[in-house]
């Protein structure tokens, strides 16, 4: 018996990862994600989202520190 191929939409995967970052998930939605989402897609989206978050923080700090004083 073979394992069924998990087909999913990327939007659903992105949504699941973002909700996981926030930490607000219903148990029923978590169970649905386990059944339907591809774990490799989740890992890929999570890595990209984490990198975007870190680069966004770096850009924000750079913007705040390098602001011209206007004096």
Beta strands, then each sheet from edge to edge (+ up, - down):
end
